[in-house]
Amino acid sequence: MGKIDMQGDAVISFPQGTATILTLSDLENSDSWTRAFRNKCKDHRYYEIVDETLDGDFEHHYLVLEDDSGNVRAIQPVFFVRQNLVEGVPGKIRSVVDLIRKKFPRFLTMRVLMVGCAAGAGDLDACDEKDDAWLAKALHASLGTYARQNRVSLIVFKDFPAKYRPRLESLRSNGYARIPSMPMTRLALHYHDWDEYFRTLSKATRKDLRRKFRKAERAPKIDVEIVTDITPYIDEIYPLYLQVHERSPLKFETLTKDYFRAIEQRMPERARFFIWQQKGKIVAFSFCLVCGDAIYDECIGLDYSVALDLHLYFYTLRDIVSWSLQQGLKYYYSNPLNYGPKLHLRCELVPLDLYVMHTSALLNPIFRRMIKYLGPTRHDPILRRFPNADQL
């Protein structure tokens, strides 16, 4: 990466170099930033969209990390957010916490410094992949100071794919606990068409899906359209997204209409919106990103007045997989949750990790033990049934 004319909010020195904290406006017209995450599906444009459009109490910043020779080695997005540490934890633990919160509303809720993306999995942005180990050490050396300056007790590397484990191993040996986050799933698409894939499913699953599809086909015809311009549909699809979002047991970010419009306008070569209509009314939509040989199913919207009766989740999945096979794509990825259907559809887990550290040297050893019992995957029994569950 090249030089950046930096007038940041703060500069933190550490043995390997310096970290300058910038806002998105500080990076405007920066060649280094426009090359950030250039080999990732969610490149710098996606981080800009999330920064500008996400709904909620997110405060985004960017750490420009230079080595001791003054060379920019990475630009790493971070953000502050107030986080409920027992989000998605069911049963007795949650009941006890809810009882305590009647007296102390912010119990096990704290302001957190997170590394990564507020709407998606995290990535390291070293200018060269061989610099990832340097970047991990640089982040470890600078984040503690940055967190304490902002009176933050907790640092979290959010949803980093398991491929980063060797490069982030230095975090575990320096105070961080690694716990599994809710994983994504992946379906390998080495089939000629849907029918060939369908024949690989278990007899019970095939019987169940045939019944579901027949019920949908007896209803008025459902038509699917794939578009890149979502603006004409946004007022109709957005309430469907909110219907699904509100039913989710885990809520971190809430996407906005501006988010979908910006994706369409600024990432048109990757964005695909699948829209299903019945009698002229939109009953479902799915937002996907297509990158290389893979399609990433980012979010879905359903009209629950008909969705459950028509089994629209499976209906939409069949259309997306069929389209992906026609395009010659090799992998279908979907976001966390709803693991029961994905298990029966022969998807595999794509592990994501959280690296968590309390900034208090006194409290962190206790916190590292406690946080493992609050990890979200401990409370989903279906995850243990996946063939590669041991990878979590």
C-alpha positions in Angstrom: 0.0 0.0 0.0 1.1 3.5 -0.6 1.3 6.6 1.7 -1.9 8.2 3.1 -2.0 11.9 4.1 -3.3 11.2 7.7 -4.9 13.6 10.0 -6.4 11.1 12.4 -8.3 11.3 15.6 -5.3 9.6 17.4 -2.0 7.9 16.8 -1.0 4.9 18.8 2.6 3.8 18.8 3.6 0.1 19.3 6.8 -1.9 18.8 6.0 -2.8 15.2 5.0 0.7 14.1 2.0 3.0 14.5 -1.8 2.9 14.2 -3.6 6.0 13.1 -7.4 6.1 13.8 -9.4 7.6 10.9 -13.0 8.0 9.8 -14.3 7.1 6.4 -14.1 10.7 5.2 -10.4 10.8 6.1 -9.9 7.9 3.6 -11.7 9.7 0.7 -9.7 9.5 -2.5 -7.1 7.2 -0.9 -5.6 4.7 -3.3 -4.7 2.5 -0.3 -8.3 2.3 0.8 -9.7 1.7 -2.7 -7.5 -1.4 -2.8 -8.6 -2.6 0.6 -10.1 -6.1 0.7 -9.6 -6.2 -3.1 -9.5 -10.0 -3.2 -12.6 -10.4 -1.0 -16.2 -10.6 -2.0 -17.0 -7.7 0.4 -14.4 -5.2 -0.7 -13.9 -1.5 0.5 -17.2 -0.5 -1.2 -19.1 -2.8 1.1 -17.5 -1.4 4.3 -18.4 2.1 3.1 -22.0 1.1 2.5 -22.2 -0.5 6.0 -20.6 2.6 7.6 -23.0 5.0 5.8 -26.3 3.1 6.0 -26.5 0.6 8.9 -29.2 1.2 11.4 -28.2 1.2 15.1 -25.7 2.5 17.5 -22.5 1.8 15.5 -19.5 4.0 15.5 -17.1 3.1 12.7 -13.4 3.8 12.5 -10.4 2.6 10.5 -7.0 1.8 11.8 -4.2 2.6 9.3 -1.3 0.5 10.4 2.2 1.5 9.4 5.4 -0.3 10.1 8.5 1.3 11.7 9.7 2.4 8.2 6.5 4.4 7.6 5.0 2.0 5.1 1.2 1.4 5.3 0.8 -2.3 5.8 -3.0 -2.5 6.4 -6.2 -0.6 6.9 -8.4 -2.4 9.4 -12.0 -1.5 10.0 -13.2 -1.4 13.6 -16.3 -0.2 15.3 -17.8 0.5 18.7 -21.2 -0.9 19.7 -23.1 -1.7 22.9 -23.5 -5.5 23.0 -25.8 -7.8 24.9 -23.4 -10.6 26.0 -26.3 -13.1 26.4 -28.0 -12.5 23.1 -29.5 -15.8 22.0 -28.7 -17.6 25.2 -31.8 -19.6 26.2 -33.0 -21.3 29.3 -32.0 -20.8 33.0 -29.0 -18.6 32.3 -31.1 -16.1 30.3 -33.9 -16.2 32.9 -31.5 -15.3 35.7 -29.9 -12.5 33.6 -33.4 -11.1 32.8 -34.3 -11.1 36.5 -31.1 -9.2 37.4 -31.7 -6.7 34.6 -34.9 -5.6 36.3 -32.7 -4.0 38.9 -29.6 -3.4 36.8 -30.7 -2.9 33.2 -27.1 -3.0 31.7 -26.0 -6.2 33.5 -23.9 -8.2 31.0 -24.3 -5.4 28.4 -21.3 -3.4 27.6 -19.7 -1.1 25.1 -17.4 -3.2 22.9 -14.6 -2.5 20.4 -15.1 -4.9 17.5 -12.7 -5.7 14.7 -14.3 -6.7 11.4 -17.5 -5.9 9.7 -20.8 -4.9 11.4 -22.8 -6.7 8.7 -20.9 -9.9 7.8 -17.9 -12.0 8.5 -14.6 -10.4 9.4 -11.4 -10.3 7.2 -7.9 -9.1 7.7 -6.8 -6.4 5.3 -3.0 -6.8 5.1 -1.7 -5.5 1.7 -0.1 -8.9 1.3 -1.4 -12.1 2.7 2.1 -12.8 4.2 1.6 -9.7 6.3 -1.4 -11.1 8.1 0.8 -12.4 11.0 2.3 -8.9 11.3 -1.1 -7.4 11.2 -2.4 -9.7 14.0 0.5 -8.7 16.2 0.0 -5.0 15.4 -3.6 -5.2 16.2 -2.9 -6.9 19.5 -0.3 -4.3 20.4 -2.6 -1.3 19.6 -6.2 -2.3 20.3 -5.7 -2.5 24.1 -4.6 1.1 24.2 -7.3 2.3 21.8 -10.0 0.5 23.9 -8.8 2.0 27.2 -8.7 5.5 25.6 -12.3 5.0 24.7 -13.3 3.5 28.1 -14.2 0.1 26.5 -13.9 -3.0 28.5 -14.1 -5.6 25.8 -12.3 -6.2 22.5 -13.9 -8.7 20.0 -12.6 -9.9 16.7 -16.0 -10.6 15.1 -16.9 -13.6 13.0 -13.5 -14.4 11.5 -13.4 -17.5 9.2 -11.5 -20.5 10.5 -8.9 -20.0 7.7 -7.4 -17.2 9.8 -6.8 -19.4 12.8 -3.0 -20.0 12.1 -2.5 -16.2 11.5 -4.5 -15.2 14.6 -3.0 -17.8 16.9 -0.9 -15.1 18.5 -4.1 -13.6 20.0 -4.9 -16.8 21.9 -1.4 -16.8 23.5 -1.8 -13.2 24.5 -4.9 -13.0 26.5 -7.7 -13.6 23.9 -10.2 -16.4 24.2 -11.3 -18.0 20.9 -15.0 -19.2 20.9 -17.1 -20.4 18.0 -19.6 -17.9 16.6 -22.7 -19.1 14.8 -21.3 -20.6 11.5 -22.3 -20.0 8.0 -23.1 -23.0 5.8 -21.9 -24.1 2.4 -23.3 -26.4 -0.3 -20.9 -27.7 -3.0 -22.6 -27.4 -6.4 -21.0 -30.2 -8.4 -24.3 -31.2 -10.0 -25.7 -30.7 -13.5 -29.0 -29.4 -12.2 -31.4 -29.4 -9.3 -32.8 -32.9 -10.1 -29.3 -34.4 -9.9 -28.7 -32.7 -6.5 -32.1 -33.7 -5.3 -31.3 -37.4 -5.9 -28.4 -37.2 -3.4 -30.7 -36.2 -0.5 -32.1 -38.8 1.9 -35.3 -40.6 1.0 -37.1 -38.9 3.9 -35.9 -35.4 2.8 -36.9 -36.0 -0.8 -40.4 -37.2 0.3 -40.8 -34.1 2.5 -39.6 -31.7 -0.2 -41.9 -33.2 -2.8 -44.8 -32.7 -0.5 -43.9 -29.1 0.2 -43.3 -28.3 -3.5 -46.7 -29.9 -4.5 -48.5 -27.7 -2.0 -46.9 -24.6 -3.4 -47.6 -25.6 -7.0 -51.3 -26.1 -6.2 -51.5 -22.5 -5.1 -51.6 -19.6 -7.7 -48.4 -19.6 -9.8 -45.3 -18.1 -8.2 -42.9 -16.4 -10.6 -39.3 -15.6 -9.9 -37.3 -12.7 -11.4 -33.6 -11.9 -10.9 -32.7 -8.2 -11.0 -29.8 -6.0 -10.2 -32.0 -2.8 -9.9 -33.9 -3.1 -6.6 -35.1 0.5 -6.3 -38.5 -0.1 -8.0 -39.3 -2.9 -5.5 -37.7 -1.6 -2.3 -40.9 -0.3 -0.6 -42.5 -3.7 -1.1 -39.5 -6.0 -0.2 -38.2 -4.1 2.8 -41.2 -5.0 5.1 -40.6 -8.7 4.1 -37.0 -8.4 5.3 -38.2 -6.9 8.6 -40.6 -9.8 9.1 -37.8 -12.3 8.9 -35.4 -10.1 11.0 -37.9 -9.7 13.8 -38.4 -13.4 14.1 -34.7 -14.1 14.4 -33.5 -15.2 17.9 -30.2 -13.4 17.3 -30.2 -9.8 16.1 -27.0 -7.8 15.7 -27.5 -5.3 12.9 -30.6 -4.1 11.1 -30.2 -3.4 7.4 -31.9 -0.3 5.9 -33.5 0.6 2.6 -30.5 2.8 1.9 -28.3 -0.3 2.4 -30.0 -2.2 -0.3 -30.1 0.8 -2.7 -26.4 1.4 -2.1 -25.5 -2.3 -2.8 -27.4 -2.1 -6.1 -25.7 1.2 -7.1 -22.2 0.6 -6.0 -21.7 -3.2 -6.4 -23.8 -3.9 -9.4 -21.5 -6.6 -10.8 -22.0 -8.7 -7.7 -25.5 -7.9 -6.4 -28.4 -10.2 -7.4 -31.9 -9.8 -6.1 -34.3 -12.7 -6.5 -37.9 -11.7 -6.3 -40.9 -14.0 -6.1 -44.3 -12.8 -7.0 -47.7 -14.4 -6.7 -50.7 -12.7 -8.5 -48.6 -9.5 -8.9 -47.6 -9.3 -5.2 -44.1 -9.9 -3.9 -44.2 -12.8 -1.4 -40.4 -13.4 -1.0 -37.0 -11.9 -2.0 -33.4 -12.9 -1.4 -30.3 -10.6 -1.7 -27.2 -12.5 -2.9 -23.6 -11.5 -3.8 -21.9 -13.4 -6.6 -18.1 -13.6 -6.4 -15.9 -15.8 -8.5 -17.3 -19.3 -8.4 -19.6 -18.8 -5.4 -22.9 -17.2 -4.5 -23.5 -15.8 -1.0 -27.1 -15.7 0.2 -27.0 -12.6 2.4 -30.6 -12.2 3.6 -34.1 -13.2 2.8 -37.5 -11.6 3.1 -40.8 -13.5 3.4 -44.4 -12.6 3.6 -45.5 -14.7 6.5 -49.2 -14.5 5.6 -48.3 -17.1 3.0 -44.7 -18.2 3.6 -45.2 -21.0 6.0 -48.2 -22.4 4.2 -46.4 -22.4 0.9 -43.0 -23.4 2.3 -41.4 -20.5 0.6 -38.0 -21.0 2.2 -37.5 -24.2 0.4 -39.2 -22.9 -2.8 -36.8 -19.9 -2.9 -33.8 -22.1 -2.1 -34.6 -24.4 -5.0 -34.7 -21.5 -7.4 -31.5 -19.9 -6.2 -29.6 -23.3 -6.3 -31.0 -24.0 -9.8 -30.0 -20.6 -11.1 -26.5 -21.0 -9.6 -26.0 -24.4 -11.3 -27.1 -22.8 -14.6 -24.4 -20.1 -14.1 -21.8 -22.7 -13.5 -21.1 -21.6 -9.9 -19.4 -24.1 -7.6 -20.6 -23.1 -4.1 -23.7 -21.8 -2.4 -23.1 -20.1 1.0 -25.8 -19.0 3.4 -25.7 -16.9 6.5 -26.0 -18.3 10.1 -29.2 -19.7 11.8 -32.0 -22.0 10.5 -29.7 -25.0 10.7 -32.3 -27.7 10.6 -33.2 -27.5 6.9 -29.6 -26.9 6.0 -28.6 -30.2 7.7 -31.2 -32.2 5.7 -30.1 -30.4 2.5 -26.5 -31.7 3.1 -24.9 -28.4 3.7 -21.7 -28.3 5.7 -20.7 -25.8 8.4 -18.4 -22.9 7.6 -16.9 -22.1 11.1 -16.6 -18.5 12.2 -14.6 -17.5 15.3 -14.8 -14.8 17.9 -11.6 -13.7 19.6 -12.5 -12.0 22.9 -10.5 -10.2 25.6 -11.3 -8.0 28.6 -9.0 -5.0 28.9 -8.6 -5.5 32.6 -5.6 -7.7 33.3 -7.2 -8.7 36.6 -10.6 -9.6 35.2 -9.6 -11.2 31.9 -8.5 -14.6 33.2 -12.0 -14.9 34.9 -13.7 -13.5 31.8 -11.9 -16.0 29.4 -13.4 -18.9 31.4 -16.9 -17.4 31.7 -17.3 -16.3 28.1 -17.0 -19.9 26.8 -20.3 -20.7 28.6 -22.0 -17.7 26.9 -20.9 -18.7 23.4 -23.9 -18.9 21.1 -23.2 -22.3 19.6 -23.4 -24.1 22.9 -27.2 -23.6 22.8 -28.0 -25.0 19.4 -28.2 -28.8 19.5 -28.7 -29.2 15.7 -25.1 -27.9 15.1 -23.7 -31.0 16.7 -25.4 -33.2 14.1 -23.4 -31.8 11.2 -20.7 -34.1 9.9 -18.0 -31.4 10.3 -19.3 -30.0 13.7 -15.9 -30.9 15.2 -14.4 -28.0 13.2 -16.2 -25.5 15.3 
